[in-house]
Amino acid sequence: MGVRALPVKDHILWSIFNFVYCNFCCLGFLALVFSVKSRDRKVLGDIYGAENYSSTSKTLNIAATFLSILVFVIIFGLLVAGVISVHPR
């Protein structure tokens, strides 16, 4: 019996969410690309390559999520402070 490797997480759902909702400076798209590459490497049996692409995808997903939340908080803060205002027509 050989040693079984832990399954590599490809973060595909998180990447799709970031691509659709939190695509800050195309980071969500890049995360999706690396998630798909990770899944392809996993199917081919290249665990090292899959882990490498998965790690990159995770980092890009964290950056996209954080920066999108940061922009939302800044805009909300500026609205509350009255620096910017929205006037309906």
MMTF fields as JSON, N, C-alpha, C and O atoms, coordinates in Angstrom:
{
  "mmtfVersion": "1.0.0",
  "mmtfProducer": "UNKNOWN",
  "numBonds": 355,
  "numAtoms": 356,
  "numGroups": 89,
  "numChains": 1,
  "numModels": 1,
  "chainsPerModel": [1],
  "groupsPerChain": [89],
  "chainIdList": ["A"],
  "bondAtomList": [4, 2, 8, 6, 12, 10, 16, 14, 20, 18, 24, 22, 28, 26, 32, 30, 36, 34, 40, 38, 44, 42, 48, 46, 52, 50, 56, 54, 60, 58, 64, 62, 68, 66, 72, 70, 76, 74, 80, 78, 84, 82, 88, 86, 92, 90, 96, 94, 100, 98, 104, 102, 108, 106, 112, 110, 116, 114, 120, 118, 124, 122, 128, 126, 132, 130, 136, 134, 140, 138, 144, 142, 148, 146, 152, 150, 156, 154, 160, 158, 164, 162, 168, 166, 172, 170, 176, 174, 180, 178, 184, 182, 188, 186, 192, 190, 196, 194, 200, 198, 204, 202, 208, 206, 212, 210, 216, 214, 220, 218, 224, 222, 228, 226, 232, 230, 236, 234, 240, 238, 244, 242, 248, 246, 252, 250, 256, 254, 260, 258, 264, 262, 268, 266, 272, 270, 276, 274, 280, 278, 284, 282, 288, 286, 292, 290, 296, 294, 300, 298, 304, 302, 308, 306, 312, 310, 316, 314, 320, 318, 324, 322, 328, 326, 332, 330, 336, 334, 340, 338, 344, 342, 348, 346, 352, 350],
  "bondOrderList": [1, 1, 1, 1, 1, 1, 1, 1, 1, 1, 1, 1, 1, 1, 1, 1, 1, 1, 1, 1, 1, 1, 1, 1, 1, 1, 1, 1, 1, 1, 1, 1, 1, 1, 1, 1, 1, 1, 1, 1, 1, 1, 1, 1, 1, 1, 1, 1, 1, 1, 1, 1, 1, 1, 1, 1, 1, 1, 1, 1, 1, 1, 1, 1, 1, 1, 1, 1, 1, 1, 1, 1, 1, 1, 1, 1, 1, 1, 1, 1, 1, 1, 1, 1, 1, 1, 1, 1],
  "groupList": [{"groupName": "MET", "atomNameList": ["N", "CA", "C", "O"], "elementList": ["N", "C", "C", "O"], "formalChargeList": [0, 0, 0, 0], "bondAtomList": [1, 0, 2, 1, 3, 2], "bondOrderList": [1, 1, 2], "singleLetterCode": "M", "chemCompType": "L-PEPTIDE LINKING"}, {"groupName": "GLY", "atomNameList": ["N", "CA", "C", "O"], "elementList": ["N", "C", "C", "O"], "formalChargeList": [0, 0, 0, 0], "bondAtomList": [1, 0, 2, 1, 3, 2], "bondOrderList": [1, 1, 2], "singleLetterCode": "G", "chemCompType": "PEPTIDE LINKING"}, {"groupName": "VAL", "atomNameList": ["N", "CA", "C", "O"], "elementList": ["N", "C", "C", "O"], "formalChargeList": [0, 0, 0, 0], "bondAtomList": [1, 0, 2, 1, 3, 2], "bondOrderList": [1, 1, 2], "singleLetterCode": "V", "chemCompType": "L-PEPTIDE LINKING"}, {"groupName": "ARG", "atomNameList": ["N", "CA", "C", "O"], "elementList": ["N", "C", "C", "O"], "formalChargeList": [0, 0, 0, 0], "bondAtomList": [1, 0, 2, 1, 3, 2], "bondOrderList": [1, 1, 2], "singleLetterCode": "R", "chemCompType": "L-PEPTIDE LINKING"}, {"groupName": "ALA", "atomNameList": ["N", "CA", "C", "O"], "elementList": ["N", "C", "C", "O"], "formalChargeList": [0, 0, 0, 0], "bondAtomList": [1, 0, 2, 1, 3, 2], "bondOrderList": [1, 1, 2], "singleLetterCode": "A", "chemCompType": "L-PEPTIDE LINKING"}, {"groupName": "LEU", "atomNameList": ["N", "CA", "C", "O"], "elementList": ["N", "C", "C", "O"], "formalChargeList": [0, 0, 0, 0], "bondAtomList": [1, 0, 2, 1, 3, 2], "bondOrderList": [1, 1, 2], "singleLetterCode": "L", "chemCompType": "L-PEPTIDE LINKING"}, {"groupName": "PRO", "atomNameList": ["N", "CA", "C", "O"], "elementList": ["N", "C", "C", "O"], "formalChargeList": [0, 0, 0, 0], "bondAtomList": [1, 0, 2, 1, 3, 2], "bondOrderList": [1, 1, 2], "singleLetterCode": "P", "chemCompType": "L-PEPTIDE LINKING"}, {"groupName": "LYS", "atomNameList": ["N", "CA", "C", "O"], "elementList": ["N", "C", "C", "O"], "formalChargeList": [0, 0, 0, 0], "bondAtomList": [1, 0, 2, 1, 3, 2], "bondOrderList": [1, 1, 2], "singleLetterCode": "K", "chemCompType": "L-PEPTIDE LINKING"}, {"groupName": "ASP", "atomNameList": ["N", "CA", "C", "O"], "elementList": ["N", "C", "C", "O"], "formalChargeList": [0, 0, 0, 0], "bondAtomList": [1, 0, 2, 1, 3, 2], "bondOrderList": [1, 1, 2], "singleLetterCode": "D", "chemCompType": "L-PEPTIDE LINKING"}, {"groupName": "HIS", "atomNameList": ["N", "CA", "C", "O"], "elementList": ["N", "C", "C", "O"], "formalChargeList": [0, 0, 0, 0], "bondAtomList": [1, 0, 2, 1, 3, 2], "bondOrderList": [1, 1, 2], "singleLetterCode": "H", "chemCompType": "L-PEPTIDE LINKING"}, {"groupName": "ILE", "atomNameList": ["N", "CA", "C", "O"], "elementList": ["N", "C", "C", "O"], "formalChargeList": [0, 0, 0, 0], "bondAtomList": [1, 0, 2, 1, 3, 2], "bondOrderList": [1, 1, 2], "singleLetterCode": "I", "chemCompType": "L-PEPTIDE LINKING"}, {"groupName": "TRP", "atomNameList": ["N", "CA", "C", "O"], "elementList": ["N", "C", "C", "O"], "formalChargeList": [0, 0, 0, 0], "bondAtomList": [1, 0, 2, 1, 3, 2], "bondOrderList": [1, 1, 2], "singleLetterCode": "W", "chemCompType": "L-PEPTIDE LINKING"}, {"groupName": "SER", "atomNameList": ["N", "CA", "C", "O"], "elementList": ["N", "C", "C", "O"], "formalChargeList": [0, 0, 0, 0], "bondAtomList": [1, 0, 2, 1, 3, 2], "bondOrderList": [1, 1, 2], "singleLetterCode": "S", "chemCompType": "L-PEPTIDE LINKING"}, {"groupName": "PHE", "atomNameList": ["N", "CA", "C", "O"], "elementList": ["N", "C", "C", "O"], "formalChargeList": [0, 0, 0, 0], "bondAtomList": [1, 0, 2, 1, 3, 2], "bondOrderList": [1, 1, 2], "singleLetterCode": "F", "chemCompType": "L-PEPTIDE LINKING"}, {"groupName": "ASN", "atomNameList": ["N", "CA", "C", "O"], "elementList": ["N", "C", "C", "O"], "formalChargeList": [0, 0, 0, 0], "bondAtomList": [1, 0, 2, 1, 3, 2], "bondOrderList": [1, 1, 2], "singleLetterCode": "N", "chemCompType": "L-PEPTIDE LINKING"}, {"groupName": "TYR", "atomNameList": ["N", "CA", "C", "O"], "elementList": ["N", "C", "C", "O"], "formalChargeList": [0, 0, 0, 0], "bondAtomList": [1, 0, 2, 1, 3, 2], "bondOrderList": [1, 1, 2], "singleLetterCode": "Y", "chemCompType": "L-PEPTIDE LINKING"}, {"groupName": "CYS", "atomNameList": ["N", "CA", "C", "O"], "elementList": ["N", "C", "C", "O"], "formalChargeList": [0, 0, 0, 0], "bondAtomList": [1, 0, 2, 1, 3, 2], "bondOrderList": [1, 1, 2], "singleLetterCode": "C", "chemCompType": "L-PEPTIDE LINKING"}, {"groupName": "GLU", "atomNameList": ["N", "CA", "C", "O"], "elementList": ["N", "C", "C", "O"], "formalChargeList": [0, 0, 0, 0], "bondAtomList": [1, 0, 2, 1, 3, 2], "bondOrderList": [1, 1, 2], "singleLetterCode": "E", "chemCompType": "L-PEPTIDE LINKING"}, {"groupName": "THR", "atomNameList": ["N", "CA", "C", "O"], "elementList": ["N", "C", "C", "O"], "formalChargeList": [0, 0, 0, 0], "bondAtomList": [1, 0, 2, 1, 3, 2], "bondOrderList": [1, 1, 2], "singleLetterCode": "T", "chemCompType": "L-PEPTIDE LINKING"}],
  "groupTypeList": [0, 1, 2, 3, 4, 5, 6, 2, 7, 8, 9, 10, 5, 11, 12, 10, 13, 14, 13, 2, 15, 16, 14, 13, 16, 16, 5, 1, 13, 5, 4, 5, 2, 13, 12, 2, 7, 12, 3, 8, 3, 7, 2, 5, 1, 8, 10, 15, 1, 4, 17, 14, 15, 12, 12, 18, 12, 7, 18, 5, 14, 10, 4, 4, 18, 13, 5, 12, 10, 5, 2, 13, 2, 10, 10, 13, 1, 5, 5, 2, 4, 1, 2, 10, 12, 2, 9, 6, 3],
  "groupIdList": [1, 2, 3, 4, 5, 6, 7, 8, 9, 10, 11, 12, 13, 14, 15, 16, 17, 18, 19, 20, 21, 22, 23, 24, 25, 26, 27, 28, 29, 30, 31, 32, 33, 34, 35, 36, 37, 38, 39, 40, 41, 42, 43, 44, 45, 46, 47, 48, 49, 50, 51, 52, 53, 54, 55, 56, 57, 58, 59, 60, 61, 62, 63, 64, 65, 66, 67, 68, 69, 70, 71, 72, 73, 74, 75, 76, 77, 78, 79, 80, 81, 82, 83, 84, 85, 86, 87, 88, 89],
  "secStructList": [7, 7, 7, 7, 7, 7, 7, 7, 7, 7, 7, 2, 2, 2, 2, 2, 2, 2, 2, 2, 2, 7, 7, 4, 4, 4, 2, 2, 2, 2, 2, 2, 2, 2, 2, 2, 2, 2, 2, 2, 2, 2, 2, 2, 6, 7, 2, 2, 2, 2, 2, 2, 2, 2, 2, 2, 2, 2, 2, 2, 2, 2, 2, 2, 2, 2, 2, 2, 2, 2, 2, 2, 2, 2, 2, 2, 2, 2, 2, 2, 2, 6, 1, 1, 7, 7, 7, 7, 7],
  "xCoordList": [0.833, 0.0, 0.872, 1.798, 0.573, 1.316, 0.719, -0.378, 1.453, 0.978, 0.014, 0.337, -1.17, -2.161, -1.958, -1.852, -1.903, -1.738, -3.081, -4.133, -3.027, -4.243, -4.747, -3.949, -6.056, -6.569, -6.218, -6.281, -5.855, -5.476, -6.748, -7.577, -6.89, -8.039, -7.728, -6.669, -8.659, -8.414, -9.121, -8.914, -9.949, -10.612, -11.456, -11.548, -12.068, -12.803, -14.059, -14.362, -14.796, -16.019, -15.717, -16.405, -14.688, -14.268, -13.831, -14.13, -13.125, -12.665, -13.834, -13.831, -14.829, -16.0, -16.733, -17.158, -16.885, -17.529, -16.777, -17.385, -15.456, -14.661, -14.708, -14.707, -14.749, -14.828, -16.146, -16.171, -17.236, -18.546, -18.802, -19.304, -18.466, -18.858, -17.714, -17.945, -16.515, -15.405, -14.219, -13.095, -14.439, -13.377, -12.556, -12.515, -11.91, -11.11, -9.859, -9.027, -9.73, -8.566, -8.27, -7.109, -9.309, -9.208, -8.532, -8.112, -8.414, -7.824, -8.721, -8.227, -10.029, -10.956, -10.787, -10.852, -10.57, -10.35, -9.042, -8.994, -7.99, -6.71, -6.805, -6.233, -7.531, -7.725, -8.465, -8.141, -9.451, -10.195, -9.29, -9.386, -8.424, -7.487, -6.578, -6.375, -6.033, -5.134, -5.888, -5.318, -7.157, -7.963, -8.177, -8.085, -8.462, -8.656, -7.343, -7.341, -6.229, -4.931, -4.636, -4.095, -4.987, -4.784, -5.614, -5.132, -6.856, -7.73, -7.176, -7.207, -6.669, -6.09, -4.87, -4.714, -4.008, -2.817, -3.2, -2.556, -4.258, -4.716, -5.224, -4.961, -5.948, -6.46, -5.305, -5.369, -4.257, -3.1, -2.208, -1.306, -2.458, -1.66, -0.445, 0.363, -0.295, 0.835, 0.46, -0.028, 0.693, 0.29, 1.087, 0.526, 2.392, 3.218, 2.739, 2.616, 2.472, 1.973, 0.595, 0.305, -0.26, -1.602, -1.527, -2.263, -0.646, -0.491, 0.058, -0.345, 0.968, 1.55, 0.479, 0.359, -0.292, -1.363, -2.453, -3.025, -2.739, -3.743, -3.322, -4.141, -2.059, -1.539, -1.641, -2.014, -1.311, -1.419, -2.876, -3.178, -3.773, -5.193, -5.71, -6.483, -5.296, -5.729, -5.245, -6.005, -4.001, -3.451, -4.202, -4.52, -4.489, -5.239, -6.667, -7.206, -7.287, -8.633, -8.658, -9.57, -7.669, -7.582, -7.425, -8.092, -6.539, -6.31, -7.573, -7.93, -8.246, -9.457, -10.561, -11.235, -10.742, -11.784, -11.47, -12.336, -10.231, -9.841, -9.959, -10.517, -9.449, -9.476, -10.9, -11.228, -11.744, -13.133, -13.88, -14.648, -13.655, -14.279, -13.746, -14.508, -12.451, -11.847, -12.457, -12.764, -12.631, -13.229, -14.668, -15.089, -15.419, -16.792, -16.831, -17.656, -15.957, -15.927, -15.546, -16.134, -14.588, -14.176, -15.324, -15.603, -15.977, -17.093, -18.228, -18.817, -18.542, -19.589, -19.22, -20.067, -17.955, -17.493, -17.589, -17.971, -17.252, -17.357, -18.814, -19.12, -19.708, -21.14, -21.662, -22.398, -21.284, -21.735, -21.16, -21.855, -19.906, -19.261, -19.774, -19.547, -20.45, -20.983, -20.01, -20.291, -18.877, -17.894, -18.437, -18.245, -19.112, -19.798, -21.281, -21.651, -22.108, -23.542, -24.206, -23.705, -25.331, -26.088, -27.408, -28.194, -27.651, -28.887, -29.733, -29.309, -30.921, -31.794, -32.339, -32.549, -32.558, -33.058, -34.539, -35.132],
  "yCoordList": [-1.188, 0.0, 1.244, 1.369, 2.143, 3.395, 4.463, 4.312, 5.515, 6.644, 7.452, 7.834, 7.71, 8.477, 9.956, 10.379, 10.739, 12.183, 12.821, 12.358, 13.877, 14.619, 15.285, 15.742, 15.344, 15.995, 17.478, 18.159, 17.948, 19.352, 20.175, 19.857, 21.228, 22.12, 23.095, 23.723, 23.213, 24.11, 25.458, 26.346, 25.633, 26.906, 27.422, 28.63, 26.513, 26.916, 27.718, 28.692, 27.33, 28.057, 29.468, 30.417, 29.603, 30.922, 31.792, 32.985, 31.185, 31.919, 32.378, 33.496, 31.514, 31.903, 33.048, 33.999, 32.962, 34.04, 35.355, 36.39, 35.309, 36.527, 37.035, 38.246, 36.152, 36.568, 37.288, 38.278, 36.794, 37.379, 38.617, 39.617, 38.573, 39.637, 40.539, 41.719, 40.032, 40.799, 40.847, 40.562, 41.195, 41.151, 42.439, 43.167, 42.715, 43.924, 43.822, 42.938, 44.723, 44.774, 43.421, 43.055, 42.691, 41.378, 40.311, 39.284, 40.526, 39.502, 38.273, 37.151, 38.474, 37.348, 36.481, 35.254, 37.114, 36.371, 35.576, 34.411, 36.214, 35.512, 34.339, 33.276, 34.534, 33.442, 32.282, 31.119, 32.596, 31.556, 30.805, 29.583, 31.513, 30.869, 29.901, 28.774, 30.323, 29.456, 28.3, 27.225, 28.5, 27.395, 26.321, 25.127, 26.752, 25.79, 25.069, 23.864, 25.804, 25.166, 24.148, 23.077, 24.477, 23.554, 22.288, 21.179, 22.462, 21.308, 20.451, 19.223, 21.08, 20.332, 19.531, 18.371, 20.147, 19.463, 18.289, 17.24, 18.481, 17.417, 16.225, 15.075, 16.498, 15.426, 14.669, 13.452, 15.398, 14.757, 14.011, 13.281, 14.191, 13.498, 14.264, 13.728, 15.495, 16.335, 17.066, 18.195, 16.414, 16.968, 18.23, 19.196, 18.229, 19.403, 20.621, 21.715, 20.438, 21.528, 21.995, 23.191, 21.036, 21.389, 22.204, 23.178, 21.818, 22.572, 23.971, 24.931, 24.086, 25.383, 26.325, 27.468, 25.842, 26.666, 26.957, 28.047, 25.978, 26.173, 27.263, 28.081, 27.27, 28.29, 29.679, 30.64, 29.78, 31.058, 31.509, 32.685, 30.572, 30.884, 31.364, 32.32, 30.717, 31.114, 32.526, 33.333, 32.827, 34.158, 35.223, 36.282, 34.951, 35.905, 36.074, 37.18, 34.989, 35.076, 35.915, 36.716, 35.734, 36.537, 38.011, 38.867, 38.304, 39.695, 40.304, 41.437, 39.566, 40.083, 40.337, 41.365, 39.409, 39.563, 40.746, 41.58, 40.817, 41.895, 43.26, 44.183, 43.405, 44.703, 45.127, 46.311, 44.173, 44.508, 44.97, 45.93, 44.29, 44.708, 46.071, 46.912, 46.296, 47.576, 48.722, 49.778, 48.524, 49.562, 49.83, 50.984, 48.773, 48.939, 49.735, 50.636, 49.414, 50.111, 51.581, 52.457, 51.855, 53.241, 54.039, 55.162, 53.467, 54.175, 54.386, 55.466, 53.374, 53.511, 54.579, 55.374, 54.594, 55.615, 57.017, 57.951, 57.175, 58.483, 58.92, 60.107, 57.969, 58.298, 58.744, 59.726, 58.028, 58.369, 59.711, 60.503, 59.969, 61.228, 62.412, 63.561, 62.154, 63.23, 63.775, 64.79, 63.128, 63.571, 63.375, 64.225, 62.264, 62.038, 61.84, 61.387, 62.184, 62.044, 61.527, 61.701, 60.897, 60.367, 61.108, 61.064, 61.784, 62.539, 61.859, 61.761, 61.39, 60.791, 61.876, 63.014, 61.526, 62.491, 62.571, 63.339],
  "zCoordList": [0.0, 0.0, 0.0, 0.802, -0.889, -0.979, -0.074, 0.465, 0.071, 0.86, 0.004, -1.121, 0.545, -0.211, 0.055, 1.206, -1.007, -0.891, -0.549, -0.987, 0.23, 0.529, -0.744, -1.562, -0.919, -2.131, -2.145, -1.122, -3.299, -3.469, -3.667, -4.519, -2.877, -3.043, -4.172, -4.19, -5.112, -6.244, -6.094, -6.921, -5.061, -4.749, -5.918, -6.132, -6.665, -7.862, -7.527, -8.216, -6.484, -6.145, -5.672, -6.047, -4.85, -4.375, -5.551, -5.599, -6.491, -7.671, -8.54, -9.055, -8.7, -9.487, -8.793, -9.448, -7.468, -6.714, -6.902, -7.173, -6.758, -6.928, -8.36, -8.58, -9.324, -10.722, -11.001, -11.732, -10.421, -10.688, -9.841, -10.355, -8.545, -7.63, -7.163, -6.902, -7.051, -6.462, -7.406, -6.994, -8.643, -9.651, -9.635, -10.627, -8.518, -8.354, -9.216, -9.011, -10.175, -11.093, -11.731, -11.913, -12.064, -12.725, -11.874, -12.407, -10.559, -9.698, -9.615, -9.505, -9.666, -9.658, -10.894, -10.812, -12.034, -13.277, -13.206, -13.601, -12.701, -12.577, -11.611, -11.855, -10.509, -9.558, -10.216, -9.976, -11.037, -11.75, -12.719, -12.834, -13.405, -14.336, -13.586, -14.036, -12.457, -11.694, -11.043, -10.856, -10.695, -10.156, -11.215, -10.928, -12.433, -13.525, -13.833, -14.085, -13.814, -14.033, -12.936, -13.21, -11.7, -10.587, -10.779, -10.548, -11.2, -11.439, -12.577, -12.493, -13.636, -14.752, -14.304, -14.684, -13.501, -13.001, -12.098, -12.12, -11.305, -10.419, -11.23, -10.877, -12.312, -13.165, -13.828, -14.004, -14.19, -14.828, -13.842, -14.252, -12.532, -11.523, -11.052, -10.293, -11.48, -11.073, -9.779, -9.814, -8.65, -7.361, -7.027, -6.511, -7.317, -7.034, -7.836, -7.285, -9.115, -9.95, -9.504, -9.503, -9.123, -8.653, -7.369, -7.211, -6.452, -5.201, -5.465, -4.81, -6.415, -6.754, -7.317, -6.876, -8.287, -8.863, -7.833, -7.82, -6.967, -5.923, -4.945, -4.527, -4.588, -3.673, -4.296, -3.624, -5.574, -6.272, -6.348, -6.148, -6.638, -6.701, -5.351, -5.285, -4.29, -2.944, -2.624, -2.088, -2.944, -2.692, -3.474, -2.933, -4.743, -5.565, -5.064, -5.096, -4.601, -4.043, -2.767, -2.568, -1.912, -0.689, -1.038, -0.458, -1.989, -2.385, -3.004, -2.685, -3.881, -4.531, -3.509, -3.563, -2.587, -1.567, -0.659, -0.399, -0.179, 0.732, 0.072, 0.666, -1.135, -1.807, -2.166, -2.094, -2.549, -2.849, -1.602, -1.655, -0.486, 0.777, 1.198, 1.673, 1.028, 1.387, 0.571, 1.125, -0.727, -1.568, -1.123, -1.047, -0.831, -0.361, 0.947, 1.097, 1.88, 3.173, 2.98, 3.614, 2.129, 1.876, 1.246, 1.666, 0.255, -0.387, 0.606, 0.648, 1.404, 2.408, 3.437, 3.845, 3.853, 4.796, 4.222, 4.928, 2.964, 2.319, 2.172, 2.285, 1.92, 1.856, 3.214, 3.309, 4.258, 5.608, 6.048, 6.684, 5.718, 6.103, 5.292, 5.669, 4.204, 3.387, 2.369, 1.732, 2.198, 1.208, -0.188, -1.058, -0.41, -1.679, -1.368, -0.285, -2.329, -2.111, -3.374, -4.485, -3.175, -4.289, -4.343, -3.396, -5.447, -5.628, -6.699, -7.85, -6.335, -7.361, -8.293, -7.874, -9.515, -10.487, -10.456, -11.213]
}
